[in-house]
């Protein structure tokens, strides 16, 4: 039976997430994942684990385009479907660097235009939690943003 070891990444502060872009967040995640892999491998060796399984997680909303506005008012901006796709591709490639390592990189907040406006809403906002393993997207869970959000504003429309 394999030993399971897990690491949870938490950014230094929420302000750090609010003011960094996807490239900066991805860079920080790569560093954290590399450090976690090294530490977990050391722990597995110390435990005498012969077939360890690793899990790495990051917080919900880790990938939100921005969440600040004028006068430090919390205004969320979401990624486009194409930007979400690019983030997923980079996360998938990152997960392929490590064997027996499940990557749950938090969620990606994104939006897409509606085909027909409904109730004054022209876009839908989503929060997607992907799961990657050895370079493959294994699962993704989509949650629509709360009904009281203004997706049109969040999507830059």
C-alpha positions, 0 to 999 in steps of 0.5 A: 500500500502506498504512503500518501503525502500532501502539501498545501500551498498558501500564498503569503497574503491575500493582497499578494493574490490581488495584485499579481498576474497569472504569470507571477502566480504560476511562477510562485506555484512552480517554486512551491511545487518544486519545494514541496516535491523535494520536502515530500520526497525527503519525508517519504524516504525517511518513512521508508515509503517504497511507493509514495503518492503525493498531493499538492493543493492551492487555495480556491480562487488562486487564479482570479485575474484581479480582485481590486479596483479603484480605492481598494474596492474589491472588484473581481476581473475574470479570465477569458475562456482562452486565458483559462485554456492557457492556464490549464495548458501550463498547469498540465505541463507542470504536472507532467514534470512529477511522477505520482504527484496529484496537482489540485492547483486551486481554482481558475475564475473565468467568464464567457459571454451568453448567447442571449442576454438574460435578466440584464446579464450578458456573461456567466462567471465560472470557478473551475477546479481542475485536477492534473496527474502526470501531465493529464487533466483528470477532472474539472469541476465547474461552479457558476458564480453566485447569482448576485454577482455582476458577471458583465462587469467582472468580464470587462464588459 
